[in-house]
Amino acid sequence: MEDTRMLINKRTIVTAILAVTPAFGTAIGSSADTTFESAAVEPPPGAPTEHKGLETLKKQVVDLGSEIPGMEGRELRLRLLKIEPGGHIKVHSHKNRPAVFYVIQGETTITYGDGAVKSFPTGSMGFANKDTVHWHQNNGKEPVVFVAGDIFQPKKK
């Protein structure tokens, strides 16, 4: 039973990577962009305020202002993210930045601003809306890899 489950998980990961990779261009690479700009958040006690072990493997962006009237200054952003074992994404808000994600490998544990904790194993999907304040952690022994899509508003330069 265990061997079959591992084989299915490996096939799921490979299938997901093959399905997602064309959206990012060529094979998984090493873009160093780890931008997680969002509304300022007063961190709950114990929440990480810096990233640790986070890497953006790939990123693709569409300027929504040129696509949809009224969306000036917004982007549709899709990223392939990796959190190393023991790593985390700092606490952040999704106010004005709705997002969805799909876990390709590993298990991410999300702690919400109200203290609730939920784990998302391989194959899980989730979302964050305007009321979401949270952070991701990798408490496992393998990297967590997930695809995250959001409507993003970059800071003006």
C-alpha positions in Angstrom: 0.0 0.0 0.0 2.8 2.4 1.0 4.7 1.9 -2.3 1.6 2.4 -4.4 0.8 5.7 -2.6 4.3 7.0 -3.1 4.2 6.1 -6.8 0.9 7.9 -7.1 2.3 11.0 -5.3 5.4 11.0 -7.6 3.2 10.7 -10.7 1.0 13.5 -9.3 4.0 15.8 -8.8 5.5 15.1 -12.2 2.1 15.6 -13.9 1.5 18.9 -12.0 5.0 20.2 -12.9 4.6 19.2 -16.6 1.2 20.9 -16.6 2.4 24.1 -14.9 5.9 24.5 -16.4 4.7 25.9 -19.8 3.1 28.8 -18.0 6.5 29.7 -16.6 8.5 29.3 -19.8 11.3 26.7 -19.8 12.1 24.1 -17.2 12.2 25.0 -13.5 15.0 27.4 -12.9 16.3 29.8 -10.3 14.7 33.2 -10.4 15.6 34.8 -7.1 12.4 36.9 -6.8 10.9 36.3 -3.4 8.6 39.4 -3.5 5.7 39.2 -1.1 4.5 42.7 -0.9 1.1 43.2 0.6 -0.8 45.4 3.0 1.1 46.1 6.2 0.4 43.6 8.9 0.7 43.9 12.7 2.2 40.5 13.3 0.5 38.3 15.9 2.9 37.2 18.7 5.3 34.5 17.4 4.6 35.2 13.7 7.7 35.3 11.5 8.5 38.8 10.1 11.1 37.7 7.7 11.2 34.9 5.1 13.4 31.8 5.8 14.2 29.2 3.2 11.9 30.6 0.6 12.6 30.6 -3.2 10.6 31.7 -6.1 11.5 29.2 -8.8 9.4 30.7 -11.6 7.1 33.7 -12.1 4.8 34.8 -14.9 2.9 38.1 -14.9 0.2 39.6 -17.0 -0.5 43.4 -16.8 -4.3 43.5 -16.2 -4.5 47.2 -16.9 -3.9 46.6 -20.6 -6.3 43.7 -20.6 -9.3 44.8 -18.5 -10.7 48.3 -18.0 -10.5 49.4 -14.4 -7.6 47.1 -13.6 -4.8 49.6 -14.1 -1.9 49.0 -11.8 -2.8 45.4 -11.2 -1.2 42.2 -12.3 -2.3 38.6 -12.6 0.7 36.8 -11.1 1.5 33.0 -11.1 4.5 31.8 -9.1 6.1 28.5 -8.4 7.4 28.7 -4.8 9.6 26.4 -2.7 10.0 26.5 1.1 12.9 24.4 2.4 12.4 22.2 5.5 12.3 24.4 8.6 11.6 27.4 6.4 8.6 29.8 6.3 7.0 32.7 4.5 6.6 35.7 6.7 3.2 36.8 8.0 1.3 38.8 5.4 -2.1 40.1 4.6 -4.2 39.4 1.4 -6.1 42.6 1.8 -6.5 43.9 -1.8 -4.7 40.7 -3.1 -6.8 37.6 -3.4 -4.9 34.4 -4.0 -5.2 30.7 -4.7 -2.6 27.9 -4.4 -2.0 24.2 -5.3 0.6 22.1 -3.4 2.7 20.0 -5.7 5.1 18.5 -3.2 5.4 18.3 0.6 3.0 19.8 3.1 2.6 23.5 4.0 1.2 24.4 7.4 -0.6 27.7 7.5 -1.1 29.6 10.7 -3.8 32.3 10.4 -3.9 35.6 12.3 -6.5 34.3 14.6 -4.3 31.4 15.7 -6.0 28.7 13.6 -3.6 26.2 12.0 -4.3 24.1 8.9 -2.1 21.8 7.0 -2.2 21.4 3.2 -0.5 18.2 1.9 0.5 17.4 -1.7 -2.6 17.7 -4.0 -4.3 20.2 -1.7 -5.7 23.6 -2.9 -6.5 26.7 -0.9 -7.2 30.3 -1.1 -6.7 33.6 0.7 -9.3 36.5 0.6 -9.3 40.1 1.7 -9.7 39.0 5.4 -6.8 36.6 5.4 -3.7 37.2 7.4 -1.4 34.2 7.6 2.0 32.6 7.2 3.3 29.4 5.7 5.7 27.0 7.4 7.4 23.8 6.3 7.6 21.5 9.2 8.4 18.5 7.1 11.6 16.8 5.9 11.3 17.6 2.2 10.8 20.9 0.4 7.3 22.2 -0.1 6.6 23.2 -3.7 3.4 25.0 -4.6 1.9 27.1 -7.3 0.4 30.4 -6.2 -1.7 32.7 -8.3 -2.9 36.2 -7.2 -4.1 39.6 -8.3 -1.2 41.8 -7.3 -0.6 45.5 -7.2 3.1 46.2 -7.3 4.5 49.2 -5.4 4.9 52.2 -7.6 8.5 53.1 -8.4 
